């Protein structure tokens, strides 16, 4: 019985396929390609740029987390109100369950605190007004932008799929800009836009020079005069050495030697 169990265990061990363990690098690159499918993962500068972005984001989140921990440790009421918010309790209900009417009146009775509360209320009202104006202006601008973008796509033959992708990338850029976040992709886009006119001018000049050179070579090959280049006295073109033609040999009788001779 023991021999059969031992043999069965050995067979199972032999047939068992070990799952290869991924290295930390392979695991990271697999996650990287999933998170940033449009990036060139083979370019170290691109990868390190993303790592710097993630590190900056991590530092920001860690700072916010540290500040929040400090806040709730000094004022446990905040922690309790956040817990209420998670349970779906109305903010004002949660607030008033921890601070009485007398607490509010006492705050306004304190001149320093009253000024802070008044300034805070004035700032809130102004932000609400500015937000309303910004939203109204944004609603008008977005409609105009969509109209012009549609005309641009029609003019350049861009289909709906590519247009949707372009619009999404532009929205991402604007959103990142509002957060003060600028990526290498944005830098590349701005650089190409900035140097576009110069690149077009250089390409035009190179094309004109190449066309002129081709015209000169064609004209020389046909033996015609070229504008602006005077011909030489031997009939050749200025600045171009004419190809020497082989002289025809003439055979004549030399009367002094009594034999034929080439001249």
Secondary structure as GFF3:
##gff-version 3
##sequence-region A 1 263
A	DSSP	alpha_helix	2	15	.	.	.	ID=ss1
A	DSSP	alpha_helix	24	35	.	.	.	ID=ss2
A	DSSP	alpha_helix	44	74	.	.	.	ID=ss3
A	DSSP	alpha_helix	76	86	.	.	.	ID=ss4
A	DSSP	alpha_helix	91	96	.	.	.	ID=ss5
A	DSSP	alpha_helix	101	109	.	.	.	ID=ss6
A	DSSP	alpha_helix	111	156	.	.	.	ID=ss7
A	DSSP	alpha_helix	160	178	.	.	.	ID=ss8
A	DSSP	alpha_helix	184	222	.	.	.	ID=ss9
A	DSSP	beta_strand	251	254	.	.	.	ID=ss10
A	DSSP	beta_strand	259	262	.	.	.	ID=ss11
###
